[in-house]
Amino acid sequence: MIDFKEIEKKWQKRWEEAKIFEADPDDREKFFITAAFPYLNGVLHAGHLRTFTIPEVVARFQRMKNKNVLWTFGYHVTGTPILGLAELIKNKDEKTIWAYTNLHGIPEEDLLQLTTPEKIVEYFSKKATEAFKRMGFSLDWRRNFKTDDEVFNKFIEWQFHKLKEKGLIVKGSHPVRYCPRCDNPVEDHDILVGENATLVEYILIKFRTEDGYIMPMATLRPETVFGVTNVWINPSATYVKAKVYLEIEKEDGVELIDNGIWIMSKECAEKLKHQNRRIEILEEFKGELLINKKVINPVTGKEVPILPAKFVKTNIGTGCVMSVPAHAPYDYIALRDLGLVDEIDLIPLIDVPGYGEYPAKEIVEKMGIKSQEDVDKLEEATKKIYKDEFHKGVLNENCLDYKGIPVREIKDKLTKDLIDKGLAEVMYEFSEEKVICRCGTPCIVKMVKGQWFIKYSDKKWKELAHKCVDKMKFIPEHLRQVFHEKIDWMKDKACVRRRGLGTKFPFEEGWVIESLSDSTIYPAYYTIAKYINEYKIKPEQLTLELFDYVFLGKGDIEKISKDTGIPKDIIEGMRKEFVYYYPVDWRCSAKDLIPNHLTFYIFNHVAIFPEEYWPRGIVVNGYVTIEGQKLSKSKGPLVPIIEVAENYGADVGRFYITTCAELPQDADIKFKELENTKKVLERLYLFAKDIAERKDEEGSEYNYIDRWLLSRLYRSVKLYDEYMENFELRKAGILLYQLLDDLKWYRRRGGNNINVLREFLEVIIKLMAPFTPHLCEEMWEMLGKEGFVSLSKLPEVKEEFIDDSIEKGEEYLKSVIDDIKEIINVTKVQPKRIYLYTADEWKYDVLKIIKENEGKTIKELMPIIMKNSEFRKYGKEIPKLVNQLLKVNADIINEVEILKNAKEFIKREFNVDEVIINGEDKGNKKRVAIPCKPAIYLE
């Protein structure tokens, strides 16, 4: 039994004592890799393990390529989640106590002590450090910090001063996600349900009732107003008649402007109260009272009826919906359910290639949608039509002055025109129905007055961000387009809040910088954190001028040194460190941070730093599930990192989590597979022990099978480098598994040359070291090697050993062995003799012609082959042969020599008296042999 934990402890202690992962500038090429730091409102779990182990493995790989690697971590603690957690623990909330004791593995007596944010930060930062150390992360711990450290707050103040100088921090009114209970804007980190919800802009088109009231129709597609045939109301829902006033912000207060009397759903009236409107409810009533009345379309002047529809949701928009049955499947089917399709003339608006005059009617009939109850089919039909219309549709003559404009270009222009004419207003909604704050309160969209924003809508800033994305590397590559889209979409974002942990906002008292705004350029802080930590530099010494000099090269160092009291050589060291390590080569994260943190990371870097310090690359990995179940911090499953280290060992966890799925895919952790990984590593260790014990043994000359193993080994070294450079860790892992299978085959083939085995072991230890460093250090020491394998250079490719023909020959032999096995299994015969027949010479001549005409079809090959009169006598056989050769992808190899060399091996494998190659033609078998597929006869 191998004690993985003891081996881990031993090497972690030695690494720490030797300080081998502490990075300082020198004359080597630098490599700076970072991961989005963890938020400390719980223990680090399997999701973190994947996201963080990917850069950890790559950092170790690059260090073994003799690069000067900077790889470190800080801890994110700002914002409200930690505040909320402290309150829940203080109030002994049952769900919280259960989740943190059962899922996070925290003893209840410890948990109940964590009643303040400070205690939570201290506790979970220790837990995070323990987890990283237990997993053998090669981090420079001198640079560690927490985002509530006063010294780090000074860095954030500097960042905000830089943004404000450029006009990118502004004050005004803006719609935000808001928690009424916390009385704060909420960001992704503050949300329990609906964290991916964005704000959606609905256009309210002001239809008028016969008695002059406004009935606003909420739509995301204002161009469809030209095709309205009726409007829908939910007859069983509650609607209101309300006096509406617009609130206009003035310097001396708020001016109220009469906006008429509106009819809308009760929920809508409640929402509008938070969006620059004052609402006075005059009357409440059921929607059925509106049915069969008429309203006037303000754009076309057409009078249309109000009809009932169950599908109308009153909690979305205004509860009053325009019906456009020519283009909306829901509208068409609702009219059909009411038996009104023939009475109401459909109005086509959009010409779309592939559709007729009435796309909705067409798709409803094609998909066989029977009624409004077929919700899934209706959703699918709606998405399909809207997508096709958006990308390929053009407005027709029914759209009046807008005829000929593509659908994708119409929204902004038409919205502006309708608002300018007083026919429409804007309302904001969430893109998801449920958005709930971590405190448990449903969030609202609120127009916050006097709020501070980061002006991500700035066009020039967006241009710089696009330029950065064009220059960067992305893994996977398709993310480049995703980031371009996110940058285009980005709107101004609230950057401060009234409560929570964080940096005090430097431009107005009472505000704290929120948690997604203080975590954008902190990799720059890593470069200088060791100086701040080691020299105990105080917050007041970290002036704006000091940061200007360190990060931007501006200012007079003599004056800065005098004003701050920081020695000149330390300031120069900080500047040198930043210039040496910046920019970040790779930023690693899970995909949930694409729409927020990673996009802000690009924006803030291009705003503050010169172009040569802009980010170089972003790597994004998929999520983690456990036995098919989604991870949940509050409901489970979770699997803390410490649990992985305890139950399986750090190296097992590292190797498994980085190789069980391709980077962009989600990884599903299966405990049985973790156990299998452990067995593989145990076998490797025992093999190393065996080789180490054969110390004085002399090796012999290389034979055929020795050369085969060395060829496989150095071909793998070549591929390994390519995979690791591109973060294709699963491919690298499969390669390592294949090498271990090759070793098994080598020994099965009788290979036992100690020189070859030692060389193989040394190489595979180095290739495995980034994944399983503890085990590899142990095996390295076992072999009597000097120094740490973690600091050794990766093996070089020995091209002279790579031999295609030997490898193809061995693959051929494996396929012959498999074919013999299959025949034995089918016939249930235990043979005494095995006869093997290779193909006739003319079949190889046909193969040569196929190889010379690589890529050609059978039809193209036949005339070329039949030019040769020798082949005409085999006329009927040739088409079949060509088909077979293409199917098996046959190669030209010396089959007879390979089989002769392997005769003894085949005899041993099948326990037979004799293996005969091309002997007496038993059972007329030779005629069926083709190149690379010998005929087999068992006697």
N, C-alpha and C positions, 0 to 999 in steps of 0.2 A: 504494500500500500504506500503510495507516494504522498507525503505530507506537503501539499501545495502551499498551505498557509505558513509553514515554517520556512520554506524556501522564499516566499514573498517577504516575510519579515526580515530575513537575513539580508536580502538585496536592497530593500527599501532603506534599511539602516546604513548600509555601505554607500549607497548613492548620496544619502543625506550628509553623511560624514565627509565624503569627498567633494560635495557641492558641484557635482558634474553637470547639473542642469542650469546653473547660474550663467546667464548670458551677458557678456560685456563686449563692446565694439572691439574688433581687431581687423586684420587685413584680409580675412576670408569674406566670401560672398555671404550676405545676410539672408535670412528667411524669417519673415514675421507672419505668424499665423495666429488668428484669434477666433474665439467662438462667442456668441451672444451670452453674456454672463447670466448665471441662474438667479431667479428671484427667490428670496429666502423666506417663504411662508410655509415651508414644509421640508421634508428630507429630499435629497436628490434621488430620483427613481429611474426606472428602465428607459424612459423617454430621454432623460438627460444623458444616461449612459451612452446611448447611440450617438446623439448629437455631439457629445464631448469627446467620445473615444475616436471618432473619425479624424478630427484634427490632431488628436494625441498620437495616433499611429503615423500620420503623415509627418508630424513634427519629428518623431524618432527616425523615420526613414530619411528625411532631409538632413538630420544631424549626422547620419551614417554616410551621407554623401559629402561630408566635410563642410557643410554650411553652418554658419553661426546662427543658430535657431533661437528666436525669442518666442516663447510660448508661456503664457501666464493667465491668471484669472483674477477678476474682482468679483464682488458680490453686490447684487442689486437689492436694495431694501427700501427704496423711497416709494411714496404713493400711499394709498389707503388700505390695500389688502392686509398689511401687517397690523395696522390700527384696528381693522375690523376683526381680525383673528384674536387680538388681545382682548377685545370686548367680549367675544363669544366665549373665550376660555374663562374670563372673569365671571361671566354670567352662568358658567357651567352648562353651556348649551349641549344637549345630549348628542345630537348628530356630530358635532365637532369633537367632543370627547371620544366618541366611538371611532370616528375616522382616524384621529391622530394616535390613538392607542393601538387600534387593530391594524390599520393600513400603514401608518408611518412608523409604527413600532416604538412609540415613545411611552415609557412607563407613566402611569397616571399620576403618580406623586411628582414626577418631573414636570409633566404637562401643566398641572394645576398651579405651578409656580410662575408660569409664563403669562403674567397678567398685564405686562406693559410692553409696548413696542420694543423698547431697549432690551428687555430680557429675551424676547423672541429673536431679535437680531443676533444677540450674543450666542444663544443656544444653537440656532440653525447655522450660523457661520462656522461654529466648531464642528457641527455634524458634517457640513459640506467639505471642510478641510479634511476631516477624517476619511470621508468617502473618496476624495481624490487621491489621498495618500494610500489608502488601502488598495486602490486599483492601479497603483504604480504610475501615476501620471508624472511626466517629466517636466514639471512646472518650475519656473523661477519664482519661488515664494517671496522673495524680497520685494516684489512689486504688487503684492496683494493689497487690496483696499476694499472698503465698503462705501456705498454711495451716500451714507449719512456722515462720513468722516468730514470734519470741518475743513481739512486741507483740500479734499476733493470738491467741496462746495465752492471753494475759491476758484477752482478751475471752471466750474459751471457758470459762475458769475462772469468770468472772462469771456466764455463762449457767448453768453447772452449780450454782453456789451458789444462784441464783434457783430452779432446779428442786428442789433439795434442801430449801430453805426451805418449799416448798409440799408436801413429802412425795412428790415425784415421782421421786426417785432412791432406790432401795431395794436392800437386799442380801438374797440368799436363793438357793434352788435353783430352777433353771428349765431346761427343755429348750432347747438351742440347736443350730444347725448348727456342727459342730466339725471341725477338721482335726487328726487324731492326730499328724501329723508336725510341724506348726507349733505344736501344743499350744495352740491358740487358738480361740475362737469365730470363725466366718467370716461376713462380711456379703456383700451382693450384689457389691460391688466386688472381693472376694477370690476370686470363683468363676470358674473357667474353663468348666465345663460345668454347666448346671442353675441358672443364676443366678436364674431365676424360681421355683425350688422353694420351697415353703412347708412348714411343719411341720403334719402332719395328725394328729389325735387319733383313734387306734383304740380301740375298747372291746374288752377281752378278756373274753369271757363264759366262766366256768369250768365247762365240761362235765366230767363225771367218767366214768372208765372203770369197767368191772365190778370191777376189782381196786383201785378207790379212788384212782387217780392223776388229777391234774387235766389235762385237755386243753383249753387255752384257745383259743377261736375268736375271731379278730380280725375286727371288723366296723365299718363306718362307719354302719351302720343297725341299732342295737340293737333297734328295734321288730320287725324280721323274725324275732327269736328265737321268737316265738309260732307261726311257720309252718314250723319246721325239720322235715324228714322224714328226713333222714340227714345225715352229714357226709362231706366229701371229703378224701382224702389223696392226695398224689402217690406212686404205688407205687415209682417208681425213685429218689426223692430220699432224702437222709440225714436221719433224725430222731434225737433224743436223748431219754433219760430223765434228768432233772436235778433235783437238790435246789435249791430256790429260797428265798432269804432276802430279806426287805425290809430295806433300809437306812434307818433313821430317824435324822435328824440331831438330836443333842442338844448342849447347851452343852459337855458334857465329852467329846464324841466321837460315834461312830456306834453305835446299838443295832441288833442284827440280830434280826429276827423271822422265825421259821420259817413259810414260806409253802407248805409241802407239796412233793410230787414232781410235776414237770410233764413232759408229753410234748409236744414241739414240734420244729420244724425246727432244724437245727444253726445256720443263719444267725440265726434268731430268738434263740437262746440267747446268741449272740455280741452281738447288739444290746442285749439286756436287761441285760447286764453294765454298760452305760454309762448305764442309766436306773434308778438307785437300787435295784439288785438285785444280790445276790451269787449266782453260779451255780456249782454243782459238778456236772460231768457224771458220771453214773453208768454210762451205757451209750449206745453208738451203734448204729443199725440202719437197714435200708432200710424205707421206708414200706409195702412189700408185707406185712410182718409184722402190720400193724394191720388189713388188709382183712378185712371181714366180722365183726369184733368189734363190740361194742355200747358206746354211751356214753349217759349220762343227761343230758337237757336240764335244767339247774338251775332254770329258770323255770317250765316246764310239768310237770316230773317225768316226761316221756315218754322211753322208751328208743328210741334210733334206731341204725341200722347205720352202720358206717364203710365207704364205698365208694371205688373208685379213680377218679381224674380227672386227665388229663394237663394240664388248664388251670391246675391249682393251682401258683402260683409260691411257692417256699419262701423267696425273698428279700424277700417282702412279707408283713407281718403275722407269723403264727405258723406258716404252712404247713399249718394245720388250718382248714378252711372250712365254715361252716354252709351247708346246702343248703335253699333256699326255692323249690322249683320252680314254685309258683303265681305267683311275682312276679319270679323271676330267669331270664332267657332261657338263660344259661349252664347253670344247674342243670337246667332242664327238658330241654335238648337232651342233656346228659350222661346223664340218666336214660333218655332215649329211645334213645341210642346203646347203653346197657347192656341195653335191652329190658325195663326195669323200670317204665315209666310206668303200666302197668295194675296192677302189684302194690302200688305205693306210693300211698297216698291223698294228693292235693295238699291243702294247707290254705290257703284264701284268708284274707287278713288285712286287706286294704285295699279299700274301695269307691272306685272312680275313675270319674267320668263319662266315657262313651265306651268303656269296657271292660266285658267280662263278668266272670264269677266268677274266671277264671284268666287274668290279663293276659299272662303269659309264654307260655303255650300259644298264645293268640290271635295274638300278634305274631310268634312263630316260624313259625306256619302261614301267616300273611298275607304275610310277607317271603320265604317259601319257603326257610328256612334248613335245610340238609340234614344238617349234622353239626357237631361241635366244630371242624372245620377251617375253617368259614366265619367266621373271626375278625372280619373287617371288619363283616359284617352283624350278628354277635352284639354287637359294640361299639355299633353304631348302635341296635340294638333295646334294649340295656341303658340307654343314655343317654336314649332316648325315654321308656321306662317310668319310670325313676327320676325324670326331670324332671316327668312328668305326676303321678306319685304324690306327689312332694314339694309341688307347687303346688296340686293339686286333691284329693289323697287324704285319706280319713278312716278311722281304725281301726275294724274291725268287732267283733262279739261274741267272736271267737276270741282277741282281745287282752285278755280278762278285764276287770279294773278300768279299763283304758285305752280302752275302747270309746267312740267318738264324738270322740276327740281328733284334730285335723288332723295329718297326718304332719309338716308343717313346724314343729309346736310340741312334738313328743314327745321329741326326742333328749335335750335337757338334763335334763328331768324323769325320764325312764326311766333314764338313765345314773346320775343321783344316787341313785335308788331302788335300783338293782342294786348300786352300790358300797356304799351304806349297809348292805345286807343281806349283804355279803361275797360276792356272786355275780359280781362283775366288778372289773376293774382297768383302768388306762389305760396305753397304750403309744404312743409317738410314732414317726412315719415321715415320710420326705420325700414330697412330692406328685409327685416325679419319680423314676424308678428310678436315674438317674445324677446324682450331685452331686460334682464334682471341684474341689478347691482349685487355685489358680494354681500351687502347687508340684507339682501332678500327683498328689496323694494323694486317694483317694476319701474323702469326708466322712462323718461319722456324726452321728446325733442323740445328744447327750450331755446328761445331767442335771448341770449344773455347780453345784457347791456353793460358797458364799461368793462368788458372782458378783454384780456390780453391774448393776442394770437401770434403764432408764427405764420408769416405770409407765404405759405407754400403755393399760393395761386400766382405769385409773381412770374410774369412771362420770361424775363431775362434769367431769372434763377432757374426756371424749368429748362431753358436752353442749355445752361451750363450742366445741369443734371443729365440731360440727354447726351451731351458731349462726353461726359464721364462714362455713361453706360456703353456708348459706342467704342470706347477705348478698352473697356474692362474685359476680363474673361469670366464666363459663367459656366457652372456645372450644375445641372445640365444646360446646354447651350440655348434651348428654347426660352429660358428665363430672360434672356436679353429683351425679347419682345414684351414679355410680361412686365418688366421694369419700365420700359418705355410707356406702356399703357398706364401703369400706376402713377408715373410722373405726370402724364397728361391729366389724369383723373384728380390728382391731389388738390384739395382745397385748403383754405386757411384752417389752422387747427389751434384750439384753445391750449395754452401752454402753462396756465397757472390754475391753482385751486385754493380754496380757503383752509383746507385741513389736510392732514397726512404728513408723513415724513418727507424731507427734501430740502433743497437749497432755497433760502429766502429770496424772493424775487427782488432784484436790485432796483427796480424803477417805481415801485409803489408798495407801501407797507401793507401787511395783512394777507399777502399772497405767497404761496409756495409753488415753486416750479414742479410741474407734474412729471410722472415717472417715465413717460415715453419721450419727454423733451430733454431729460438730463442724461440720456443713455445713447447718444448718437456719435460723439467723437472721442469717447473715453479710451479707445486704443492708443491715442496720442499720450494720454496720461500714464499708461503703462511704461512708456519709454523713460519717464522721469520719476516714477513712483519710488524706485529704489533709493534715490537721493533723498526724497522727502521723508521716507520711512527711516533710513539709516542715520541721517543727520538730524533727525527730529526737527525738521523745519516747521515753524509755527504758522498757523493760518494767516496771521497779519503780515508775515514776510512774503506771502505769495501775492504780490501786487499785479495789477493789470499790465504794468510795464515789464515786469519779470516774464510773464507769459508771452507778451509780445516779442520779447527778445528770444526766448527759448523756441517758440513755435513759428515765428514769422521772421526772425533775424532782424527785428527793428529795435532801435534805441541804443543808448550809450551804456555799455556794460559797467564802466567805472562808476557811473552815477547810480545805476541799478543796484550794484553791490553795496554802495554806500547807504542808499535809502533803505534797503531791505536787511542789511547786516549779514547777507549770505556771501561767503567768500567767493571771489571772482572765479577761482578754479572749479568750484562746484557748479556755478552758473554755466561756465564753459562746458563742463562735463554733461550737464543736462542738454544743452544745445547740440553738442556732438552726438549724444545718444539718440536724440530725436532725428537728426539729419541722417544718421547711419541706418537706423531701423525703419524709418518711414519711407514710403507708404506701407500699409498693410498689404502683404502679398495675397493672403486668402482670408476671407471672413466666412465663418461656417455657422449655419443655423438650420433649424427645422423650418418647414415651409409656411408655418402659421405666422412667421414674422415678415413675410414678403410685403404685405400691404401696409405695414406700419414701420417697425424698427428699421428694417433693411433699406427701405426707401428713404426714411429720414436720415439714415447713415450716409447715403449718397448725397442728399441735399445739403446737409450741414458741412460735410467735407468740402464740397465745391464752393460753398459760400465763404468759408473761413481760410482755407489753405491754398497756397499756390498750386498750379496744375501738377507739378512733379510729385506732390504728396497726396494726390487723389487715390482712392482705393483701386487696387489692381484686379481683384477677383472676388467673386461670391460663390460659395458652394452651398447648395440647399439639399437637405435629406428629407425623406418622408417620415411619417409618424411611426409610433410603435403600438402594437396591440399585444395582448398576452393571451395565448391560446384562443385567438380570434376575438377577444373582448377588448373594447376601447379602454385605454387607461383613464382612471378618474381618481383625483386626489381625495374626493369626499365619499365616493361610493365603492371604489375598487374596481378591478384589481389595480395594484400599484407596483409592487416589487421594488423596494428600496435598493439602492446600489450596494449598501452594506450587506444586505441579505444575499445578493449575488456572490459577493466576495466570501461570505461565510459558508454558503451552501455548495458552491462549485469551485471557488478559487478565482482570483483576479484574472489570471491569464485565460482561463476558460471563458469567462464573461467577455473579456476584451476580444478574443478571437471570434467567438460566436456572434456577438452583436455587430461587429463590423463586416462580417462576411455572409450573414444569413440572408441578405437582400441587397439588390442593386440600390445605389444611393437614392435615386428619386422615388423608389417604391417604398411602401410602408413595410415595416419589418414585423413579422408575427413571431413573438418569442414562444418557443415550445420547450417545455422542461425536459422532454425525452431527448430532444436534439442537443440540449446543453449537456446532458449525461453522455451522449455519444461523443461530443467534442472533448469531454474530459478523458474518455477512453483513448481517443486518438493521441492526445498529448502524453498520456501515461505510456503508450506504446513507443512514442518517440524518445521519451526519457530513458526507458529500459534499453532501447537500441543504443543510445549514447553511452549508457553505463557499460554495455557489452563491448563496445568499440574501445572505450577508455581502458578497459581491463586487458585488452590485447596489445599492451604497450610495446613489447619488444619484438613483436612478430614482423617478419620481413614480407613485403609485397612482391608479387611476381610481375612478369611482363603483361601488358594489357592484351586481353583476348577480345573476341568479337563482342561478347555480352558486356564486358567492362566498357568498351568503347561506346556501346549503345547507351549505358546508364550515364556516362559523361556527356554524351550528345544531348540526351534529354535534360540533364542538369543545366548545361550552359545555354541551351535554347530557352529554358525557363527563366534563367537570370536575365536574359535579354527582354523577354516579355514582361517580367516582374517590374522592371524599371519603368516601362511604358505605362503599365497599369497604375502603379503607385503615383506617378507624376500626374495622372488624370483622375485621381481619387476613385479608381475602379477597384475598390478594396475587395469586393466579392470575387472579381476575376482573379485577383492576386491570391485570394484564399483558396479558390478552386485549383489554381496552379500548384499551391503548396500541398493540397490534398493529393493531387495527381502525382507529385513527386514522391510522396509517401507510398502511393500505389506502385509507382515505378520501382521503388526500392524493394517492395514485396515481390514483384515480378522478377527482378534481378536475382534475388536470393532463391526464388522458385526455379529459376533457370540454371541454378548452380553457381551463380556469381558469389565470390567470397574473397575478392582481392582486398586485403586490408588497406592498401594505399587508396584504392578507389572508394572504399567505404569511409575512410577518414576524410577524404576530400569532399565527398557527398555530404557528410555530417557537418563539416565546417561551413559549407555553403548554405545548407538548409537552416542551420542555427542563425546565421546572419540574416537570411531572408525572413525567418520567423520572428526575429528580435523586436521589430516594431510592434508586432501583435502580442507576443507572449514574452515580454522582456525578462521576467523573473526566472522562468524555466530556462531560457536561453543563456542567461548569465551563469546559471548553475551548470549547464552542460558545457559551456565554454571553459569554466574553471576545471571541470572534470577532465577535459582534454589537455589540461596543463597550460592553457593559454594565458598570456600576460594581459593585465588591464581589463577594462569593462568591454563586453561585446557591444554595449550601447554606444560606445565611442569609437568602435572599430569601423573601418571602411567597408562598405558593401562589396561583395565579390565582383571582380571584373569579368566581362564575358571573354571566354577563351574560344575564339572563333574556330581555331584549329580542331576543336573537338566536335563541333556541330556537323553532323553527317546525315543528310537527308536519306541516303540509300539505306543506311543501317536502320534508321528509325522506321522507314517504310517496310523494310524486311521484317522487322519484329512485329509490326502491326499486322502484316500478312500472316506471320506464324500464329499470332493470337487468333486471327479469324479462322485459320485451319483447325486449331485446337477446339474452338467453339463449334465448328461444323461437325467435327468427329463426335463431340459430346452430344450434340443434338441427334445424330444418327443413332448413337448408343441408347439414348433416352427413348427414342421412338421405337427402335427394334427390340429393345430390352435384351440385347446380345452382349455378352462379355467376350470381345475378340481375343484371338491368340496372335493374329497377324493383322497389320494395317497396310493396305496398298494405297499409295498416293500417285496420281497421274497428273502431270502438268500438261498444258495445252499443246497442240501441234504448232509447229513453227509458223505456218501460214496465218494462224490466228494472231500471233504477235505482230506479223507484218501489217495486218488490218489495224491493230492497236496503234502501231507507229503512225499510220496515215491519220487516224483519229486525233492523236496527240499533235501532229503537225498542223491540223485544221481545228484547233481548240475553239469551242464556241459555236461550231456549225451544227445544224440540225441533221437528223437522219436523211431527210429529203435532199439536203445539200451534199451530204457525205457520199451517198450512194453512187452518183455519177463519177466522183473522183476515184472511189475504190474500184469500180467496174471498168475503168480505163485499162487496168492491168488484166491482160488476158488470162494470167495464172488464176485469178480469182473467179473467172466465169464458171469453172467447173463446180464451184461451191455456191453457185447462184442462189439457190433456195435458202441455204444456211445463213448467208451473209446478213440480210436485214435483221434476223433474229439475234445474231452475234453482236451486231453494232448496238442494237437496243440494250442487250445485256451489259456490254462493256460500258456504255454510258451510264447505265443504272448503278453498277458497282463502282464507278469512277476508277477503273483499273489503271494501274501504273506499270511501267516497264521496269521489272526487277529480275534478278537472277534467282528464280524460284527453286531451281534444282539445287543450287549451292546452299540456299537458305535451309531447305528441307534436309539436305545431307548433314549440315552442321548441327541440326536440331534433332537428328535421329535418336540419340540416346535420351534426350529430354522427353521426346514423344513416347518412347518406350516406358520411361519411368512414370510419366503422367497417367498412362492407360494400363500399366502393368501387363504389357504384351511381350511375346518372345521376339518379335521381329517387326521392323518397319521397312517396307520395300518401296523404293521410289522408281516409277516408270519401269516396273518389272513386267511379268506376264500380264496381259490385259484380261483380268478376271471380269466376267460378266459383261464384256464389251463396254466397260466404263469410260475408257480414255476419250471416246468420241464426245462425251458431254463436258469435258474439261475446257475451261476458257481461261485466259490470262487472269491471274490473281484469284481464281476459283478452281483449285485442283479437284479432279474427281476422286471419290473416296470409296474404297471397297473394304469391308470388314470380313475377316475369315475366322 
